Amino acid sequence: MPKNFNSLVTALSICLLMVVGSNLAITAASSIKAQATEPFELGGQILTFLHPDEMHTAGMTWLKMQITWSRGGTTADAVNVINHARGNGFKVLLSIKGIQSELAANPSQYYQDFAVFLHSVALLNPDAIEVWNEPNIDQEWPVGLISGTAYAQMLGQAYPAIKQANSNVMVISGAPAPTGYFGGTCTANGCDDKIFIQQMAAAGAAQNFDCTGIHYNEGVLPPSATSADPRGNPNHYTRYYSTMVSTYRSVFPTKPLCFTELGYLSPDGLGTLPAGLEWGMNTSVQEQAQWLAQAAVLSRDSGIVRLMVVWNVDSPFIGSNNMAGWAIIRANNQCFPCDTLNAAIAHGPKYAPMLLSPMNRVFFNITVPTFGWNPVADADTYRVQIDNQANFSNPERMQTLTATSYMVSPSLPDNIYYWRVRGMNSGGAGPWSETRQFTIDTIVPIVPTLLTPESGLSSSVNPPTFEWSIVPGANAYEFRIGVINPPSLSYPAPTNRFTPSIPMVPGNYFWQVRSKDEAGNFSAWSSAFSLNIISADNAAPESNFQIWQTVTLHWTVVTWAAEYEIEVDDTITFASPAFSSIVSPQILEQTISTLANGIYYWHIRAKQPSGMWGQWSPAYPFRISAPE
């Protein structure tokens, strides 16, 4: 931030403790070459982890967060930032600075120790590291030690340390505060940024970074403007986007530029601005949004800007906060620049994926369900989120993958969850799909209690009605019955009672029930009750009773039949026939000798000359009870 207000601003520090990963002494390595320039990308500097969706909407593919190292700290907070970035589909830039008093105590030793710490952070695989923040002012660097030459010495230690740990990490030089406060010179309290980077260049700093760090956050005119700044010293290079770019490019002509802070100050929604920031009072939030979008287009089209990080995304939006005026997330979470940036630069896929499976509000009795969606044009990858909160505030599972399906890993505990998917490409993220709900339920329901007919009862009520207790949470039951225990014939039962569709063959039966919940969990089977079906008074003798295993089925002629089809099954549903046959129209009987003892049902139908089948006859029962 500019010196003319930095003296009035207490920078918000993210006091994250970090640790030196090893005691390895690392020296400069001239053989390490700078990373090549890649296509322009957009990012945002965050102070919280609350707004990844808004950043994706804006077309941001990077997030930046600043952390502070103190001796004896750990890398835990760097891990947290990296995990948040990866978990939300961002590349991550860590801006890492240290403690001024620790630096002042022994600069040469501090440069080595700081380099060792950066080495340990690089092992965590961030995408970029900015080495320090605004090292040209006394708010960030010890008084009396401020110079581009001193900072170049730090870079000379930091760059090879980072590259030896991870050559893929882009190293960005610490962007100076853009300022003319020091009259074009250096003093004990600070340097103007231009002379500072000139001193860096003279000290050979160019061989020790990949991208030139630059800050531009004091503009009050569109980034296309080159004159007419209403403040004093209107021709100073820091007043305009284009002169900032040309100034820094002229000092390091072979390096791409990385705007690690670019923002516009507006009082809208705050009412006023803190003392020292009055120069931003006339910028509306609409102008802030338009100018950020214009700066992004100019940066993209320049061919020399590698990265533009918006300063800032989400500083707390309260009048007493000196950084609130730059925030793009404003009152009621409004983000005007998100829309203008989205419209101005290339961004992610246009359409949301269509969710295929599972359907909404489905239940699973497994802990690793699979989700599927249709492919989206222009999507290279897909981002899946699963959360037990509908607002996805802290997703339980987040995964980026190229496939259009995802099997949950690791497994999920029993709970209600929500899931959604979005497509992504190098330009950013597309819109989220609809949100669907699902439930993991692996708890089996309780066993039903059999009620009537009472066990051991002899009854002439035929067909009988079987009844059992209602099980809480059960949405269906399975009933089974047979002449042996345990019985073998199963039937679905949507309620807590079951009545056979036709009279049963007299004899002794066993029956039992189990419950089923919406997730498909079955209880254990109940203990079996017995029931003896006896003949009613004045009943006719049982028909279709066979004491031999060979049985012959007869039917009447259908005059137009081209052929007949017969099916025999031990269930009336004929789901898996024990016997089936197609015979010529001249045949009116079928002998079967392959059936075991038990109760069977059979039916028959005729085929028309046109090839269409007629209706099935009613199902007729018969029983085989041959000597064993």
N, C-alpha and C positions, 0 to 999 in steps of 0.2 A: 504494500500500500504506500502511497506517496508520503514523503517526509513531511509535507506541509500540514498533514493531519495526524501523522503517526505519533507526534509528540503529545497529541491530545487523546490518543486511542490506546486503551489497554488491550492488547491483542488477546483474544480468547485462546487460551492454550488447552490443548487436549493432553492432559497430563497422563500420558500412558507410560508405564514403566517398561523398560527394555533391558536386555542383558547382552553382554559380550559373549558371543557364541564360542570363541576360543581365544587362546593367547598367541595365535599365530602371528608372527611379525611379517608384514607384507610391504614390499617396496615397489616403486614404480616399474612398470614393464612397458617399454616403448613399442614392443612388438604387438600389443593389443590395438586393434584398429577400431575406429568409430563405426557404430551401426549405421547401415544404409538408411536413407530416407524412405519412408513408406507412405501410403496414401493418407490424406488428411482425415483426422477423426475428432469427434467432439466429446467433451466430458464435463463433469461438474465437481466442484469442491464441496464436500459434505461435512457437516458437523454432527449429524445424527445418522441413524440407519433407517429413517422413517419413510423415505420417498423414492424408492427405486422405480416404481411404476411411472411416476411423473418424469423421471429422468429418461426412462425408455421412450416415453411418449415424445420427448423433446429430440429424440434421435441420438442421445448420449450413449456411447459405448465404453466410456472410461469413467471411473470415479477417482477423485483425489481426496486423500485425508492427510492431515499433518499430525505427526507424532513427535514427541520430544524424548530424547535419550538422556538419561543421567547414569552416572557410574553405578554399577551394581544392579541396574535394572534388568528386565528380561525381554524376550521377543514376543511375549504372550499377546500384547496388544497389536503388534504387527500381524500376528496370526489371525486375530479377530477381524481386522480390517480386510485382510486377504480372503478369509473365508466368507465374509459378507459379500465381497465383490464377486467371487466365484459363484456363490450361492444364488446371486441375482443376475448372473450373466454379464458382468462387467469385467473389463480389464482394470487393473489397479495401479495407480501412481501413489507411492508413498513419499511425501515430503518430510524429510527427517532432519531435524535440527537438534542441537544440544543445549547445555547450560552455559551461559556466558562466563560465570565465575569459574567453572571448571576449565573452560578453555583458557581463560586469562592466567590461571595458575602456572601452566607449563604448556605453551602452544605446541611445541614440537612433539612432546609426548602425547598430547591430546589428539593431534592429527593421526598418529599411529593407532591409538586406542579407538578413536571414532571409526577409522577405516576397518578395524577388526569387527566392530559392531555391524557396520554396513555389510561386511562379508557374510556375517551370520544371517542378516535379513535377506540378502540376495539368495541364500540357500533355500529360503521359503518360496521362491519363484514368483515374486511380484513382476509386473510387466515393466515398470519403470521406477526409478528412485531419483528424486530431486535432492541434491546434496546441499542441505541448509536452506534457509529462507531469508531473503533480503539481507544479505551479509554486509551491505553498505551503510547500515544505519545502527545507531547505538541501542535501539530497542532489541536488536538481534545479535550484535557482535560487541565484544568488549571495547570500551572507550580507550582510545590511544593505540589500538591494534587494527583499526579498520583500514584496509587497503585491498585493491584487487590482487596485489602481489601476494599478500598473506592468504587470501582465499585460494589463489592458484596453488599454493603449497598444500592446502587441505585437499584440493581436487587431485593433486599428484599422488596422494596416498589413497584416496577413496576410490578412484576409477579402477586401478588394477585390482584392488581388493574385491570390488564388486564383480568384475569380469572374471577373475579367477574362480569365484564361487559359481557364477552363472553368466555365461557370455551372452545370453538372450535378454538380459535386463538392459533396458535403455537408460543411460545415465544422462540426467538433465542437470545443467549447471544451475546453481541457486540463483533464482531471478532476483536482481536488485530491486529495491523500491524505486519507482520512477519519480525523480525529483530534481528540481533546480535550486533547492533550498540552500545549497552550499556554494552557489555562485560559480559553478563549473569547476570547482576544486575539491580537494580532500582536506578535512580537518580532523581533529582528534575525535569528534563526535559523529563523523560520517563523511560520505562522498556522494557527489552527484553520480547517478548511475552510468552516465556516458564515460566519464573519466575512470570509473571503477572497472568497467568492462575493457576499456583500453589498457589499463594496467594488467588485467588478467591476460589479455592477448600478448602483451609484451613479455609476460612471464611464462609463455608457452602453454597456457591453459587449454588451447584448442585441441591438443592431443589427448586430453583427459576428460572429455565429455562427448556425448553423441548429439545432443540437441541443446541449443542455446535457450536457457530459461529467460522468460520475459513477462513482466507484469504491466497491464494497462487497465487502470481502474479509476482514472480521474477525468474521463471525458464528459463534456456537457453538450457535445454536438454529435451528429451522426458520424459513423466511422469513415464515411466518404469525404467529410469536410477536411480541408487543409488550411483554413484560415477563419478569422472572425470569432475566435474564442473571446467571450465577453470579459474574462478576467484579466488581471495584469499579466504582463509578459506574454502576449497572445501568440508570439512566434516561437515560443519554446517547443522543442520537439515532443515533450511529454504530453502536450495538449491534444495531439491528433494521432489517430491510429496509424496512418500511413507514415508519418515521420518517426514514430516509434519503431515500426518495422524496418524502415530504411536505415535508421541509426544502428540498430543491433545487427542487421545484415551486413552493413559496411564494415563492422569491426570483426565479425566472424563470417566471411563470405562463403565459406564451404560448408557451413553447418545449417541444418534446418532450424526453424524457430519453434519453440514450444511455449505457448501462452499458458503458464501454470496458474495465472489469474487474469481474467478479463471480465470486467463488469461495469455496470452503470448504476450510479447512485440516484435513488428517487425517494422523496418523502411520502409518496402516496400511501395512505393507510396508517401512517405514523403521525401525521399532523405537522411535525417539525423534525428537524435533524439536530443531533448534538452539536455543541459548540465546536467550531473548527471545520464543520462539514457544511456550512451554509452555502457553499458554492454549488451544491447539488440540489438546491431547493426548487429550481425551475424545471427539473426533468420529471415528466409524468411516467407513470408505470407503463403506459402504452408506448412511449418513446423508448423506455428501457427495453421492452420486448422487441420493438422494431430494430433498434440499434444492435442488440445482441444477434439477431438473425442476419442483419447486414454484415456484421463483423465475421460471422461464421462463413457467409458466402465469399467475402473478400479473402478470408484465410484459406478456404478451400481452393479458390481459383488462383491464388497467388503462385502456387507451385513450390513455395518455400516454407509454408507453415505446416508442420507435422501434426500438431495437437493444439486445440483450443479448449481450455478448462474454464468454464463459467464460474466467476466469483460472485456470489456463492449460491448454493442451492437452498439451504435451510437454516440459516442463522436464526435464532429465536426472534420472532417478529414483535418486538416491544420497543417503545421509544427510547428507553435507557440503554439499549444495546447499540454500540457504535457501528456494528456490522450489519444491522437489520436492513438498512437502506439499500444494500446491494442484493439482498436475498430475492430469489425469483419465486419462492413459495411464500405467499403473503397471507393476509387475513383469510380465514375460512379455507385455507389450503388452496387458494387460487394460484394459478401459475400461467400468467399471460405469455411469458417467453416460451413455455413448453409448446404452445400452438404455433407461434411464429417460427421457432427453430425447426419444428417438424415440417412446416410447409416450405421452408427455405432450402433445406439441404436434403441429400439422399438419406432415407431412413429405411426401417425394416419393412417386412412384407405388409401389403395393404390389407389383407383379409385375415380373419381369425380362423384357426382350425375348426372343423366340425367334429364334435365328439361322437365316437361310434359306440364304444362299449367301455364300461357297463352303462346301462340305462340309469336315469336319475333315481335316487333313493333305493338303490338295490342293497341287499344284505349279502355279506360274505361270511362263510364259516371257515375261511382260510385267512392267514395273516400276510400273505404275499400275493394279493390280487394283481391282475394285469389290466392295463388301460390302453385303449386304442383310439386313434383319430385319423382323419383323412389328411393327405399331404396338402400343403399350401404352396402356391406358386411363389417363387423367389425365396423360399425359406431354405436355408442350408442346415439349420439345426432347429430343435424344438426345446422349449423350456417347460417342464412339468412342475407344478406346485401342488402339494397335498398338505392340508392344515386341518386342525380340529376347530379352527375359528373361520367363520365365513368371510372375514375380511383379510385373511391370509397375512395377519400381522407378524406371525413367527412360524413359518412353514415347518412342519414336521419332516417333510421330505422335499428336496428340490434337486432336479436332475436336468442336465443339458445333454441331448443326444441327437443323433442323426436319424434314428429309426422313428417310425410313427406308432410305436407301442412301447410300453414301459411296464416291467414287472417290479413291483415295490421291493426295495432292498435298502436297509434291513427291514425285517418284518415289522408290522404295526400292531400295537396292542389293541384290545377291544375298545371301541369308541365310535362316535359319529365323526365323519370326516367330509371334507370338501376338496374337489380337485378341479384344475383348469390347465390349459395349455396355450402357449403362444409360439408363433414362428419367429425365427431370428435369422439375420444375415449380417454381413460386414457393415451394413448401414445402420443397424440397430434392431429393435424388437418391434414386431407387429402387435396388433390388438390381442387382448386375451379372449379366449373362447368363453362360451357360457360356463357358469359354475354348476357342477353337479355334486350331489351329496351321496355318500355311501356309508354303510355301517359295517364294522368288523364285529362279529359276534360268534365266539367260539364256545360259549357256555351251553351245554346240552340242557334241554328242558327236563322236568321231572317226569317220572313214570306215572301214567294214568292208573287210577284205581278202578277195577272192574266192578260194575254195579248189578246189572241184570242182563240175562237170567242168572239167578244164583247158581253157583257151582254145584254140580251133582243133580240138578233139577231134571225131571222127566216132564216133557211138555208136548202137547199135541198142537200148540200154536205153530203154524207152518205157512209161510216163512216167519221165523221169530224176529224180534227186534232186539239187537244187542246195544247196551248202553254202558258208558263209563264216565268217570269224572272229567270235568273241564280242567285243563292244565293252563295256568297263567302263562301268557307268552306264546302259547302254541297256536298256529294258524291252520293246522291240519293234523290228521292222524293216519296211521296205517293199521288196518284190521286184517287178521289172518285166522283161518279156520281149517280144520282137517280132521281126519279120522285117527291120526297119530299125534303124539305130543313130542316135540313141538310141531304145530300144524304147518302146512306148506303152502296153502293157497292165500295169496295176499290181495287186498283190495284197498284203494285209497278211500279215505273217509273225511270229508270236509268239516264235519261236525262231530259231536261226541256220541253219535249213534249210527248204527248200520243195520239195514234190512235187506236180505238177499232179494233179488228181483224175481226169483221163481221159488216154488216150494223146494225144500231140501229132501233128499232121499232119507227115509227113516233110518235111524242108527245113532250111535254114540259119537259125539264130536268134541274137539277141544278148540278153544278160541282165546286169543289174547290181542293186546293193542299196545302200540307205542305212539308217542307224541312227536310232532315235528314243528320247529319254529320257522320264522320267516327267513332265517339265514340258511335253512336246510339242515340244521342240527337235529338228529334223532335221539330220543331218550332210549334207554334200554327197554326191552320188551317186558310187559307185565307178566306176572305169573299166569299160567293158563287156567281158565275155568273149563269144566266139562258140561256138556248139555246132551241129554238123551232125547232125540226127536222120536216120539211114538205116534202111532196112527190115531187120527181122530175117530170118534164114534161114527159108525156107519161108513168108514173110509173104504174106498175101493182098493183092491190089491195094487201093489207097486208095479208099475210098468217099466219096461226097458231094464230089467234086472237080469244080469248074465252071470252064471256061475262058472263059465269057462272064459279063458282069456281070448278066445276067438269070438268075435262078434260080427254079425252081418246087419248092415244098415239098409233100409228099404225106403223108396220114395215113389211118388206118382209121376206119370209122364207129363212133360210140358210139350205141347204139340209143335211149337216152333223152335225148340232147343237145338242148337248146333253142337253143344256139349254141356256137361255138368261139372261143377267144381264142388268138392266136399272138403270140409275142415272139421277136425276133431281136436279139442283142447281140454285141459283140466281146469280152465277158467272160462267164464262166460264172455270174457272180453276177446277171446281168441288172439291174444297178443303174440303168443308163440306156439302155434299149433303143434300138437304131438303127432298129428297125421294130416296130410293134405294130398288130394289127388284130383286130376282132371280126367274125365272119362267120356266116351262117345255117347250120343243120344240114344243109342239102342240099349244101353246098360241102365238098369233101374235098381241096382243094389251094389254094395261094396262090403267085402269081407276084410276084417282087420284082425291080425293075430299078434300084434307087437305091443299091446297095451298092458301095462302093469295094473295091479289092483288099485281101484280108486273110483272117484266120481268123475264123469266126463260129460261134455256137451258137444253136440254136433249140429251143423247146419249145412244147407246146400243152396246153390243158385244155378241158374241156366244162362247160357250165352245166346244172344240173338244172332241171326245170320249176318247182321251188319257188323258184328264184332263187339257190340256193347253188351255188358253184363246186366242181367236183371237183378232184382232184389234178393237179398239173402232170406231164406226161410227163418221162422222163429228158431231159437236154440232149444234143442231137446236134450234133457239129461238122461244118462244111463249110468249104471254102476256095474263094475266088474268085481266079483268077489270069488275068485277061483281059489281052490285049495293051495296052500303054500307048500 
